[in-house]
Amino acid sequence: MIFRDIYQKNDTWVIYTKYEPAGCGFEVGNFTQLPQAQSVNTYTAQKAIPAMGIRVISRKSYFYDKKGETLVSRKGYLTAGDAVVVLEPSGGFSFVRFSEPRSDKSTYGKGTTGWVRSADLVNPFPPASKEPKP
């Protein structure tokens, strides 16, 4: 998925991508339409979560729990392409929240938090490249 822009108007958001997200089949919305399109999907924030940013997992990344000053690996992990919200970075790790995106009603939106290696996180919104001047 290549993110292009996120548009905000008051409390409404529109996500615009260059291509349809792989595997979605527009299940969670059509992100390839600009905000002015009549059939564009809009989103409204339901709850504010203090966060550092959105990141995407670059490779299989295990969750860790903090036990005092030590991080202990869990069985659970995220896979490449999973999107997370970074809540707190600390010493090579980031505390993240992952929301289950599947359409199965029993797990939809279920949140999981834990520590992952910061090196496994990439910015899905890279800075726009500057056009060369003629």
The first five atom37 places (N, CA, C, CB, O) and aatype in JSON, in Angstrom:
{
  "aatype": [12, 9, 13, 1, 3, 9, 18, 5, 11, 2, 3, 16, 17, 19, 9, 18, 16, 11, 18, 6, 14, 0, 7, 4, 7, 13, 6, 19, 7, 2, 13, 16, 5, 10, 14, 5, 0, 5, 15, 19, 2, 16, 18, 16, 0, 5, 11, 0, 9, 14, 0, 12, 7, 9, 1, 19, 9, 15, 1, 11, 15, 18, 13, 18, 3, 11, 11, 7, 6, 16, 10, 19, 15, 1, 11, 7, 18, 10, 16, 0, 7, 3, 0, 19, 19, 19, 10, 6, 14, 15, 7, 7, 13, 15, 13, 19, 1, 13, 15, 6, 14, 1, 15, 3, 11, 15, 16, 18, 7, 11, 7, 16, 16, 7, 17, 19, 1, 15, 0, 3, 10, 19, 2, 14, 13, 14, 14, 0, 15, 11, 6, 14, 11, 14],
  "atom_mask": [
    [1, 1, 1, 1, 1],
    [1, 1, 1, 1, 1],
    [1, 1, 1, 1, 1],
    [1, 1, 1, 1, 1],
    [1, 1, 1, 1, 1],
    [1, 1, 1, 1, 1],
    [1, 1, 1, 1, 1],
    [1, 1, 1, 1, 1],
    [1, 1, 1, 1, 1],
    [1, 1, 1, 1, 1],
    [1, 1, 1, 1, 1],
    [1, 1, 1, 1, 1],
    [1, 1, 1, 1, 1],
    [1, 1, 1, 1, 1],
    [1, 1, 1, 1, 1],
    [1, 1, 1, 1, 1],
    [1, 1, 1, 1, 1],
    [1, 1, 1, 1, 1],
    [1, 1, 1, 1, 1],
    [1, 1, 1, 1, 1],
    [1, 1, 1, 1, 1],
    [1, 1, 1, 1, 1],
    [1, 1, 1, 0, 1],
    [1, 1, 1, 1, 1],
    [1, 1, 1, 0, 1],
    [1, 1, 1, 1, 1],
    [1, 1, 1, 1, 1],
    [1, 1, 1, 1, 1],
    [1, 1, 1, 0, 1],
    [1, 1, 1, 1, 1],
    [1, 1, 1, 1, 1],
    [1, 1, 1, 1, 1],
    [1, 1, 1, 1, 1],
    [1, 1, 1, 1, 1],
    [1, 1, 1, 1, 1],
    [1, 1, 1, 1, 1],
    [1, 1, 1, 1, 1],
    [1, 1, 1, 1, 1],
    [1, 1, 1, 1, 1],
    [1, 1, 1, 1, 1],
    [1, 1, 1, 1, 1],
    [1, 1, 1, 1, 1],
    [1, 1, 1, 1, 1],
    [1, 1, 1, 1, 1],
    [1, 1, 1, 1, 1],
    [1, 1, 1, 1, 1],
    [1, 1, 1, 1, 1],
    [1, 1, 1, 1, 1],
    [1, 1, 1, 1, 1],
    [1, 1, 1, 1, 1],
    [1, 1, 1, 1, 1],
    [1, 1, 1, 1, 1],
    [1, 1, 1, 0, 1],
    [1, 1, 1, 1, 1],
    [1, 1, 1, 1, 1],
    [1, 1, 1, 1, 1],
    [1, 1, 1, 1, 1],
    [1, 1, 1, 1, 1],
    [1, 1, 1, 1, 1],
    [1, 1, 1, 1, 1],
    [1, 1, 1, 1, 1],
    [1, 1, 1, 1, 1],
    [1, 1, 1, 1, 1],
    [1, 1, 1, 1, 1],
    [1, 1, 1, 1, 1],
    [1, 1, 1, 1, 1],
    [1, 1, 1, 1, 1],
    [1, 1, 1, 0, 1],
    [1, 1, 1, 1, 1],
    [1, 1, 1, 1, 1],
    [1, 1, 1, 1, 1],
    [1, 1, 1, 1, 1],
    [1, 1, 1, 1, 1],
    [1, 1, 1, 1, 1],
    [1, 1, 1, 1, 1],
    [1, 1, 1, 0, 1],
    [1, 1, 1, 1, 1],
    [1, 1, 1, 1, 1],
    [1, 1, 1, 1, 1],
    [1, 1, 1, 1, 1],
    [1, 1, 1, 0, 1],
    [1, 1, 1, 1, 1],
    [1, 1, 1, 1, 1],
    [1, 1, 1, 1, 1],
    [1, 1, 1, 1, 1],
    [1, 1, 1, 1, 1],
    [1, 1, 1, 1, 1],
    [1, 1, 1, 1, 1],
    [1, 1, 1, 1, 1],
    [1, 1, 1, 1, 1],
    [1, 1, 1, 0, 1],
    [1, 1, 1, 0, 1],
    [1, 1, 1, 1, 1],
    [1, 1, 1, 1, 1],
    [1, 1, 1, 1, 1],
    [1, 1, 1, 1, 1],
    [1, 1, 1, 1, 1],
    [1, 1, 1, 1, 1],
    [1, 1, 1, 1, 1],
    [1, 1, 1, 1, 1],
    [1, 1, 1, 1, 1],
    [1, 1, 1, 1, 1],
    [1, 1, 1, 1, 1],
    [1, 1, 1, 1, 1],
    [1, 1, 1, 1, 1],
    [1, 1, 1, 1, 1],
    [1, 1, 1, 1, 1],
    [1, 1, 1, 1, 1],
    [1, 1, 1, 0, 1],
    [1, 1, 1, 1, 1],
    [1, 1, 1, 0, 1],
    [1, 1, 1, 1, 1],
    [1, 1, 1, 1, 1],
    [1, 1, 1, 0, 1],
    [1, 1, 1, 1, 1],
    [1, 1, 1, 1, 1],
    [1, 1, 1, 1, 1],
    [1, 1, 1, 1, 1],
    [1, 1, 1, 1, 1],
    [1, 1, 1, 1, 1],
    [1, 1, 1, 1, 1],
    [1, 1, 1, 1, 1],
    [1, 1, 1, 1, 1],
    [1, 1, 1, 1, 1],
    [1, 1, 1, 1, 1],
    [1, 1, 1, 1, 1],
    [1, 1, 1, 1, 1],
    [1, 1, 1, 1, 1],
    [1, 1, 1, 1, 1],
    [1, 1, 1, 1, 1],
    [1, 1, 1, 1, 1],
    [1, 1, 1, 1, 1],
    [1, 1, 1, 1, 1],
    [1, 1, 1, 1, 1]
  ],
  "atom_positions": [
    [[0.86, -1.16, 0.0], [0.0, 0.0, 0.0], [0.91, 1.23, 0.0], [-0.98, 0.0, 1.23], [1.82, 1.33, 0.82]],
    [[0.67, 2.15, -0.88], [1.42, 3.4, -0.9], [0.48, 4.51, -0.47], [2.03, 3.68, -2.32], [-0.47, 4.84, -1.18]],
    [[0.77, 5.07, 0.69], [-0.06, 6.17, 1.19], [0.27, 7.43, 0.42], [0.16, 6.38, 2.71], [1.43, 7.7, 0.11]],
    [[-0.73, 8.19, 0.1], [-0.55, 9.45, -0.59], [-0.81, 10.61, 0.37], [-1.47, 9.54, -1.82], [0.05, 11.46, 0.57]],
    [[-2.0, 10.64, 0.95], [-2.38, 11.76, 1.81], [-3.47, 11.35, 2.78], [-2.84, 12.95, 0.97], [-4.2, 10.39, 2.56]],
    [[-3.56, 12.11, 3.87], [-4.7, 12.01, 4.78], [-5.29, 13.41, 4.83], [-4.28, 11.48, 6.22], [-4.59, 14.39, 5.1]],
    [[-6.58, 13.49, 4.58], [-7.27, 14.77, 4.57], [-8.15, 14.86, 5.8], [-8.1, 14.95, 3.27], [-8.77, 13.88, 6.21]],
    [[-8.2, 16.05, 6.39], [-9.05, 16.26, 7.56], [-9.91, 17.5, 7.34], [-8.2, 16.4, 8.85], [-9.42, 18.54, 6.89]],
    [[-11.18, 17.36, 7.66], [-12.1, 18.49, 7.64], [-12.94, 18.37, 8.9], [-12.99, 18.52, 6.33], [-13.77, 17.48, 9.02]],
    [[-12.71, 19.27, 9.84], [-13.34, 19.2, 11.15], [-13.02, 17.87, 11.81], [-14.88, 19.4, 11.04], [-11.84, 17.57, 12.04]],
    [[-14.02, 17.05, 12.11], [-13.78, 15.76, 12.75], [-13.77, 14.59, 11.77], [-14.82, 15.51, 13.81], [-13.72, 13.43, 12.18]],
    [[-13.83, 14.89, 10.48], [-13.89, 13.85, 9.46], [-12.54, 13.69, 8.77], [-14.99, 14.18, 8.43], [-11.86, 14.67, 8.46]],
    [[-12.16, 12.43, 8.53], [-10.89, 12.12, 7.89], [-11.13, 11.3, 6.63], [-9.96, 11.36, 8.86], [-12.08, 10.52, 6.56]],
    [[-10.26, 11.5, 5.63], [-10.27, 10.7, 4.41], [-8.83, 10.23, 4.18], [-10.82, 11.52, 3.16], [-7.89, 11.02, 4.22]],
    [[-8.68, 8.92, 3.95], [-7.37, 8.35, 3.64], [-7.32, 8.12, 2.14], [-7.11, 7.01, 4.44], [-8.22, 7.51, 1.57]],
    [[-6.25, 8.61, 1.51], [-6.1, 8.47, 0.06], [-4.8, 7.72, -0.23], [-6.11, 9.86, -0.65], [-3.73, 8.13, 0.23]],
    [[-4.89, 6.62, -0.98], [-3.72, 5.85, -1.37], [-3.62, 5.8, -2.89], [-3.78, 4.43, -0.78], [-4.6, 6.02, -3.6]],
    [[-2.44, 5.5, -3.36], [-2.23, 5.41, -4.8], [-2.86, 4.13, -5.36], [-0.72, 5.45, -5.13], [-3.4, 4.13, -6.47]],
    [[-2.77, 3.05, -4.58], [-3.3, 1.76, -5.02], [-4.24, 1.2, -3.96], [-2.15, 0.77, -5.31], [-4.16, 1.57, -2.79]],
    [[-5.11, 0.3, -4.37], [-5.98, -0.4, -3.42], [-5.1, -1.24, -2.49], [-7.03, -1.3, -4.17], [-4.17, -1.9, -2.96]],
    [[-5.37, -1.23, -1.18], [-4.6, -2.06, -0.26], [-4.72, -3.54, -0.63], [-5.06, -1.85, 1.18], [-5.81, -4.02, -0.93]],
    [[-3.6, -4.25, -0.6], [-3.58, -5.67, -0.96], [-4.49, -6.47, -0.05], [-2.15, -6.22, -0.88], [-4.49, -6.29, 1.17]],
    [[-5.27, -7.35, -0.64], [-6.1, -8.27, 0.12], [-7.38, -7.67, 0.69], [0.0, 0.0, 0.0], [-8.22, -8.41, 1.2]],
    [[-7.53, -6.38, 0.62], [-8.72, -5.76, 1.22], [-9.96, -5.92, 0.36], [-8.47, -4.3, 1.48], [-11.05, -6.15, 0.88]],
    [[-9.79, -5.8, -0.94], [-10.95, -5.83, -1.82], [-11.96, -4.77, -1.45], [0.0, 0.0, 0.0], [-13.16, -4.98, -1.6]],
    [[-11.48, -3.64, -0.98], [-12.32, -2.52, -0.54], [-13.21, -2.9, 0.63], [-13.18, -2.05, -1.7], [-14.21, -2.23, 0.88]],
    [[-12.86, -3.95, 1.37], [-13.64, -4.42, 2.51], [-13.77, -3.35, 3.59], [-13.01, -5.67, 3.1], [-14.83, -3.19, 4.18]],
    [[-12.69, -2.6, 3.84], [-12.73, -1.58, 4.89], [-12.88, -0.18, 4.32], [-11.46, -1.66, 5.73], [-12.85, 0.8, 5.06]],
    [[-13.04, -0.07, 3.02], [-13.23, 1.25, 2.43], [-12.42, 1.4, 1.16], [0.0, 0.0, 0.0], [-11.44, 0.69, 0.94]],
    [[-12.83, 2.33, 0.33], [-12.13, 2.63, -0.9], [-11.21, 3.8, -0.63], [-13.12, 2.93, -2.07], [-11.67, 4.93, -0.48]],
    [[-9.9, 3.54, -0.57], [-8.94, 4.58, -0.26], [-8.34, 5.24, -1.51], [-7.83, 4.01, 0.59], [-7.47, 6.1, -1.39]],
    [[-8.8, 4.84, -2.7], [-8.21, 5.36, -3.92], [-8.98, 6.54, -4.5], [-8.12, 4.27, -4.95], [-8.73, 6.96, -5.63]],
    [[-9.93, 7.08, -3.72], [-10.7, 8.23, -4.19], [-10.33, 9.48, -3.41], [-12.21, 7.95, -4.07], [-10.12, 9.43, -2.2]],
    [[-10.27, 10.58, -4.11], [-9.96, 11.86, -3.49], [-11.14, 12.34, -2.64], [-9.61, 12.91, -4.56], [-12.27, 11.9, -2.86]],
    [[-10.89, 13.23, -1.68], [-11.94, 13.67, -0.75], [-13.19, 14.24, -1.4], [-11.4, 14.68, 0.16], [-14.28, 14.13, -0.84]],
    [[-13.05, 14.84, -2.57], [-14.22, 15.45, -3.21], [-15.09, 14.44, -3.95], [-13.77, 16.53, -4.17], [-16.17, 14.8, -4.41]],
    [[-14.65, 13.18, -4.07], [-15.46, 12.16, -4.75], [-16.73, 11.89, -3.95], [-14.64, 10.85, -4.93], [-16.71, 11.88, -2.72]],
    [[-17.81, 11.66, -4.65], [-19.1, 11.48, -3.99], [-19.16, 10.2, -3.15], [-20.2, 11.46, -5.03], [-19.81, 10.19, -2.11]],
    [[-18.49, 9.14, -3.59], [-18.56, 7.86, -2.87], [-17.35, 7.61, -1.97], [-18.7, 6.72, -3.86], [-17.07, 6.46, -1.61]],
    [[-16.63, 8.66, -1.61], [-15.43, 8.49, -0.77], [-15.83, 8.06, 0.64], [-14.61, 9.8, -0.73], [-16.84, 8.51, 1.17]],
    [[-15.02, 7.19, 1.24], [-15.25, 6.78, 2.62], [-14.66, 7.83, 3.56], [-14.63, 5.39, 2.91], [-13.53, 8.28, 3.38]],
    [[-15.45, 8.22, 4.55], [-14.96, 9.16, 5.55], [-14.94, 8.46, 6.91], [-15.83, 10.44, 5.6], [-15.71, 7.54, 7.16]],
    [[-14.06, 8.93, 7.76], [-13.89, 8.33, 9.08], [-13.94, 9.42, 10.13], [-12.56, 7.54, 9.17], [-13.45, 10.53, 9.91]],
    [[-14.53, 9.1, 11.26], [-14.63, 10.03, 12.37], [-13.99, 9.39, 13.59], [-16.11, 10.41, 12.64], [-14.24, 8.23, 13.89]],
    [[-13.16, 10.16, 14.28], [-12.5, 9.64, 15.48], [-13.53, 9.29, 16.54], [-11.48, 10.66, 16.03], [-14.42, 10.09, 16.83]],
    [[-13.41, 8.11, 17.11], [-14.3, 7.67, 18.17], [-13.71, 7.92, 19.55], [-14.62, 6.19, 18.0], [-14.43, 8.16, 20.52]],
    [[-12.38, 7.86, 19.62], [-11.7, 8.04, 20.89], [-10.28, 8.52, 20.61], [-11.7, 6.71, 21.73], [-9.6, 7.97, 19.75]],
    [[-9.86, 9.53, 21.33], [-8.5, 10.05, 21.15], [-7.53, 9.21, 21.98], [-8.41, 11.55, 21.56], [-7.78, 8.92, 23.15]],
    [[-6.42, 8.81, 21.36], [-5.37, 8.06, 22.04], [-4.08, 8.87, 21.91], [-5.21, 6.59, 21.43], [-3.66, 9.17, 20.79]],
    [[-3.46, 9.23, 23.03], [-2.2, 9.96, 22.91], [-1.17, 9.06, 22.22], [-1.68, 10.43, 24.32], [-0.89, 7.96, 22.7]],
    [[-0.61, 9.52, 21.12], [0.29, 8.68, 20.34], [1.43, 9.49, 19.75], [-0.48, 7.96, 19.22], [1.33, 10.71, 19.58]],
    [[2.5, 8.79, 19.45], [3.67, 9.41, 18.82], [3.55, 9.38, 17.31], [4.95, 8.69, 19.27], [4.08, 10.26, 16.63]],
    [[2.86, 8.37, 16.76], [2.72, 8.29, 15.32], [2.24, 6.92, 14.87], [0.0, 0.0, 0.0], [2.1, 5.99, 15.67]],
    [[1.99, 6.81, 13.59], [1.58, 5.55, 12.97], [2.81, 4.97, 12.29], [0.39, 5.76, 11.94], [3.57, 5.68, 11.64]],
    [[3.0, 3.66, 12.44], [4.1, 2.97, 11.8], [3.59, 1.64, 11.25], [5.27, 2.75, 12.79], [2.53, 1.16, 11.66]],
    [[4.35, 1.06, 10.32], [4.01, -0.22, 9.72], [5.15, -1.19, 10.05], [3.79, -0.09, 8.17], [6.32, -0.83, 10.0]],
    [[4.77, -2.42, 10.38], [5.76, -3.45, 10.7], [6.45, -3.88, 9.4], [5.08, -4.68, 11.41], [5.79, -4.16, 8.4]],
    [[7.79, -3.93, 9.42], [8.56, -4.26, 8.21], [8.85, -5.74, 8.07], [9.85, -3.49, 8.21], [9.09, -6.22, 6.96]],
    [[8.83, -6.49, 9.18], [9.09, -7.93, 9.17], [8.49, -8.52, 10.44], [10.64, -8.25, 9.07], [8.09, -7.77, 11.34]],
    [[8.43, -9.84, 10.53], [7.88, -10.48, 11.72], [8.53, -9.87, 12.97], [8.1, -12.02, 11.68], [9.76, -9.84, 13.09]],
    [[7.69, -9.4, 13.88], [8.18, -8.7, 15.07], [7.42, -9.18, 16.3], [8.03, -7.16, 14.9], [6.2, -9.02, 16.4]],
    [[8.15, -9.78, 17.24], [7.52, -10.31, 18.45], [7.17, -9.19, 19.43], [8.45, -11.31, 19.13], [7.85, -8.18, 19.52]],
    [[6.08, -9.41, 20.16], [5.71, -8.53, 21.26], [6.59, -8.88, 22.47], [4.2, -8.67, 21.61], [6.98, -10.03, 22.66]],
    [[6.88, -7.85, 23.27], [7.61, -8.03, 24.52], [6.79, -7.39, 25.64], [9.06, -7.39, 24.44], [6.08, -6.4, 25.42]],
    [[6.9, -7.96, 26.83], [6.31, -7.37, 28.03], [7.44, -6.81, 28.87], [5.47, -8.42, 28.84], [8.54, -7.36, 28.91]],
    [[7.16, -5.71, 29.55], [8.14, -5.1, 30.43], [7.97, -5.68, 31.83], [8.0, -3.55, 30.44], [6.9, -5.55, 32.43]],
    [[9.0, -6.3, 32.35], [9.04, -6.84, 33.71], [10.13, -6.06, 34.45], [9.31, -8.41, 33.73], [11.31, -6.39, 34.36]],
    [[9.71, -5.02, 35.17], [10.7, -4.12, 35.79], [11.43, -3.35, 34.7], [0.0, 0.0, 0.0], [10.81, -2.61, 33.94]],
    [[12.73, -3.53, 34.63], [13.53, -2.87, 33.58], [13.87, -3.82, 32.43], [14.82, -2.3, 34.18], [14.6, -3.45, 31.51]],
    [[13.35, -5.06, 32.49], [13.67, -6.08, 31.49], [12.49, -6.29, 30.56], [14.06, -7.39, 32.18], [11.34, -6.25, 30.98]],
    [[12.79, -6.53, 29.27], [11.76, -6.88, 28.3], [11.81, -8.38, 28.07], [11.95, -6.1, 26.97], [12.88, -8.94, 27.8]],
    [[10.64, -9.03, 28.17], [10.53, -10.48, 28.01], [9.66, -10.78, 26.8], [9.94, -11.15, 29.3], [8.55, -10.27, 26.69]],
    [[10.18, -11.62, 25.89], [9.47, -11.95, 24.66], [8.19, -12.74, 24.94], [10.37, -12.74, 23.73], [8.16, -13.59, 25.83]],
    [[7.13, -12.43, 24.17], [5.87, -13.17, 24.23], [5.79, -14.08, 23.01], [4.65, -12.2, 24.28], [6.62, -14.01, 22.1]],
    [[4.78, -14.95, 22.99], [4.55, -15.79, 21.82], [3.95, -15.0, 20.67], [3.63, -16.96, 22.18], [4.2, -15.3, 19.5]],
    [[3.17, -13.96, 21.01], [2.48, -13.18, 19.99], [3.43, -12.32, 19.18], [0.0, 0.0, 0.0], [4.46, -11.88, 19.67]],
    [[3.07, -12.1, 17.93], [3.9, -11.28, 17.06], [3.03, -10.58, 16.01], [4.98, -12.15, 16.38], [1.87, -10.92, 15.81]],
    [[3.63, -9.6, 15.36], [3.02, -8.89, 14.24], [3.74, -9.31, 12.98], [3.08, -7.32, 14.45], [4.89, -9.75, 13.03]],
    [[3.08, -9.17, 11.84], [3.7, -9.55, 10.57], [3.88, -8.32, 9.68], [2.85, -10.61, 9.85], [3.27, -7.27, 9.91]],
    [[4.72, -8.46, 8.68], [5.01, -7.37, 7.76], [3.71, -6.8, 7.2], [5.94, -7.84, 6.61], [2.85, -7.54, 6.72]],
    [[3.59, -5.49, 7.25], [2.41, -4.81, 6.73], [1.39, -4.44, 7.78], [0.0, 0.0, 0.0], [0.49, -3.64, 7.51]],
    [[1.5, -5.01, 8.99], [0.57, -4.63, 10.06], [0.83, -3.18, 10.46], [0.73, -5.57, 11.3], [1.98, -2.77, 10.62]],
    [[-0.23, -2.41, 10.61], [-0.11, -1.01, 11.02], [-0.33, -0.91, 12.53], [-1.13, -0.11, 10.25], [-1.22, -1.55, 13.08]],
    [[0.5, -0.1, 13.19], [0.41, 0.09, 14.64], [0.45, 1.57, 14.97], [1.55, -0.67, 15.37], [0.88, 2.39, 14.16]],
    [[0.0, 1.89, 16.17], [0.13, 3.24, 16.7], [1.24, 3.18, 17.75], [-1.24, 3.78, 17.31], [1.17, 2.38, 18.68]],
    [[2.24, 4.03, 17.6], [3.34, 4.07, 18.57], [2.91, 4.98, 19.71], [4.68, 4.58, 17.91], [2.63, 6.17, 19.52]],
    [[2.87, 4.41, 20.91], [2.46, 5.16, 22.09], [3.65, 5.72, 22.86], [1.63, 4.28, 22.99], [3.56, 6.79, 23.47]],
    [[4.77, 4.98, 22.83], [5.95, 5.43, 23.6], [7.2, 4.73, 23.1], [5.75, 5.18, 25.11], [7.29, 3.5, 23.18]],
    [[8.19, 5.48, 22.6], [9.47, 4.87, 22.25], [10.4, 4.89, 23.47], [10.13, 5.61, 21.05], [10.35, 5.81, 24.28]],
    [[11.25, 3.86, 23.59], [12.19, 3.8, 24.7], [13.32, 2.82, 24.42], [11.47, 3.42, 26.0], [13.09, 1.61, 24.32]],
    [[14.54, 3.34, 24.28], [15.73, 2.51, 24.18], [15.71, 1.4, 23.15], [0.0, 0.0, 0.0], [15.98, 0.26, 23.5]],
    [[15.4, 1.69, 21.9], [15.42, 0.67, 20.86], [14.13, -0.12, 20.73], [0.0, 0.0, 0.0], [14.01, -0.95, 19.83]],
    [[13.16, 0.14, 21.61], [11.85, -0.51, 21.54], [10.77, 0.57, 21.54], [11.65, -1.49, 22.73], [11.0, 1.7, 21.96]],
    [[9.59, 0.19, 21.05], [8.44, 1.09, 21.06], [7.23, 0.35, 21.61], [8.15, 1.64, 19.64], [6.97, -0.79, 21.25]],
    [[6.49, 1.03, 22.49], [5.24, 0.48, 23.0], [4.18, 0.82, 21.98], [4.88, 1.05, 24.44], [3.96, 2.0, 21.68]],
    [[3.51, -0.2, 21.43], [2.57, 0.01, 20.33], [1.2, -0.57, 20.65], [3.12, -0.61, 19.04], [1.05, -1.42, 21.53]],
    [[0.21, -0.09, 19.9], [-1.14, -0.64, 19.96], [-1.51, -1.1, 18.56], [-2.18, 0.41, 20.5], [-1.38, -0.35, 17.6]],
    [[-1.96, -2.35, 18.47], [-2.39, -2.93, 17.21], [-3.87, -3.24, 17.32], [-1.57, -4.22, 16.86], [-4.3, -3.86, 18.29]],
    [[-4.65, -2.82, 16.33], [-6.09, -3.13, 16.3], [-6.35, -4.16, 15.21], [-6.94, -1.86, 16.06], [-5.93, -3.99, 14.07]],
    [[-7.05, -5.2, 15.58], [-7.36, -6.29, 14.65], [-8.23, -5.77, 13.5], [-8.07, -7.45, 15.38], [-9.35, -5.34, 13.73]],
    [[-7.72, -5.82, 12.25], [-8.48, -5.26, 11.12], [-9.42, -6.24, 10.44], [-7.53, -4.72, 10.11], [-10.18, -5.83, 9.57]],
    [[-9.39, -7.52, 10.8], [-10.24, -8.51, 10.11], [-11.71, -8.21, 10.3], [-9.93, -9.92, 10.62], [-12.11, -7.55, 11.26]],
    [[-12.51, -8.71, 9.38], [-13.93, -8.42, 9.45], [-14.7, -9.43, 10.31], [-14.52, -8.4, 8.07], [-15.92, -9.33, 10.43]],
    [[-14.01, -10.39, 10.91], [-14.65, -11.34, 11.82], [-15.18, -10.56, 13.03], [-13.65, -12.48, 12.27], [-14.4, -9.93, 13.75]],
    [[-16.48, -10.58, 13.25], [-17.1, -9.76, 14.3], [-16.55, -10.05, 15.68], [-18.59, -9.99, 14.31], [-16.56, -9.16, 16.54]],
    [[-16.06, -11.26, 15.93], [-15.57, -11.6, 17.27], [-14.22, -10.95, 17.58], [-15.45, -13.1, 17.42], [-13.87, -10.77, 18.74]],
    [[-13.45, -10.6, 16.53], [-12.13, -10.0, 16.78], [-11.97, -8.6, 16.22], [-11.06, -10.88, 16.2], [-10.97, -7.94, 16.49]],
    [[-12.94, -8.13, 15.44], [-12.8, -6.83, 14.78], [-12.53, -5.72, 15.78], [-14.06, -6.51, 13.99], [-13.29, -5.53, 16.74]],
    [[-11.46, -5.0, 15.56], [-11.13, -3.85, 16.39], [-10.51, -4.19, 17.73], [0.0, 0.0, 0.0], [-10.19, -3.29, 18.5]],
    [[-10.32, -5.47, 18.01], [-9.72, -5.87, 19.28], [-8.29, -5.32, 19.33], [-9.72, -7.43, 19.45], [-7.51, -5.49, 18.39]],
    [[-7.97, -4.66, 20.42], [-6.66, -4.04, 20.54], [-5.68, -4.88, 21.32], [0.0, 0.0, 0.0], [-6.05, -5.54, 22.3]],
    [[-4.44, -4.87, 20.88], [-3.34, -5.54, 21.57], [-2.23, -4.53, 21.75], [-2.85, -6.8, 20.78], [-1.89, -3.81, 20.82]],
    [[-1.65, -4.47, 22.94], [-0.52, -3.58, 23.17], [0.69, -4.39, 23.59], [-0.87, -2.53, 24.24], [0.56, -5.5, 24.11]],
    [[1.85, -3.83, 23.37], [3.09, -4.47, 23.77], [4.27, -3.71, 23.2], [0.0, 0.0, 0.0], [4.11, -2.77, 22.42]],
    [[5.45, -4.14, 23.59], [6.69, -3.55, 23.1], [7.19, -4.33, 21.9], [7.76, -3.5, 24.21], [7.16, -5.56, 21.92]],
    [[7.64, -3.63, 20.86], [8.28, -4.25, 19.69], [9.58, -3.51, 19.41], [7.33, -4.22, 18.44], [9.78, -2.39, 19.86]],
    [[10.46, -4.17, 18.67], [11.73, -3.52, 18.3], [11.44, -2.33, 17.37], [12.7, -4.54, 17.62], [10.75, -2.48, 16.37]],
    [[11.98, -1.18, 17.71], [11.77, 0.02, 16.89], [12.35, -0.16, 15.49], [12.41, 1.24, 17.55], [11.85, 0.43, 14.53]],
    [[13.39, -0.99, 15.37], [14.01, -1.23, 14.06], [13.05, -1.94, 13.11], [15.28, -2.06, 14.21], [13.26, -1.91, 11.89]],
    [[11.99, -2.57, 13.64], [11.01, -3.28, 12.81], [9.88, -2.37, 12.34], [10.44, -4.44, 13.58], [8.95, -2.84, 11.68]],
    [[9.95, -1.08, 12.67], [8.89, -0.13, 12.32], [9.34, 0.8, 11.21], [8.48, 0.69, 13.56], [10.48, 1.28, 11.21]],
    [[8.46, 1.04, 10.24], [8.76, 1.99, 9.17], [7.64, 3.02, 9.09], [8.93, 1.26, 7.81], [6.5, 2.74, 9.46]],
    [[7.97, 4.19, 8.6], [7.02, 5.28, 8.44], [6.23, 5.07, 7.14], [7.73, 6.65, 8.44], [6.83, 5.07, 6.07]],
    [[4.9, 4.9, 7.22], [4.12, 4.71, 5.99], [3.88, 6.01, 5.24], [2.79, 4.08, 6.32], [3.37, 6.01, 4.12]],
    [[4.26, 7.12, 5.85], [4.06, 8.43, 5.23], [5.41, 9.11, 5.03], [3.11, 9.31, 6.09], [5.69, 10.11, 5.7]],
    [[6.26, 8.59, 4.13], [7.57, 9.22, 3.96], [7.41, 10.65, 3.45], [8.45, 8.41, 2.98], [6.44, 10.97, 2.77]],
    [[8.38, 11.51, 3.79], [8.29, 12.89, 3.31], [8.24, 12.94, 1.78], [9.49, 13.72, 3.83], [8.88, 12.14, 1.1]],
    [[7.49, 13.86, 1.27], [7.38, 14.02, -0.18], [8.75, 14.38, -0.75], [6.32, 15.1, -0.54], [9.45, 15.24, -0.21]],
    [[9.1, 13.72, -1.84], [10.38, 14.04, -2.48], [10.24, 15.38, -3.19], [10.82, 12.92, -3.48], [9.18, 15.7, -3.74]],
    [[11.3, 16.12, -3.17], [11.27, 17.44, -3.81], [11.47, 17.26, -5.32], [12.36, 18.38, -3.22], [12.35, 16.52, -5.77]],
    [[10.65, 17.95, -6.06], [10.77, 17.92, -7.52], [12.02, 18.71, -7.91], [9.48, 18.52, -8.21], [12.27, 19.8, -7.38]],
    [[12.81, 18.16, -8.84], [13.98, 18.93, -9.29], [13.55, 20.2, -10.01], [14.88, 18.08, -10.2], [12.58, 20.2, -10.77]],
    [[14.27, 21.24, -9.77], [13.94, 22.5, -10.44], [14.42, 22.46, -11.88], [14.57, 23.7, -9.7], [15.51, 21.95, -12.16]],
    [[13.61, 23.0, -12.81], [14.0, 22.96, -14.23], [15.2, 23.82, -14.51], [12.86, 23.41, -15.11], [15.65, 23.9, -15.65]]
  ]
}
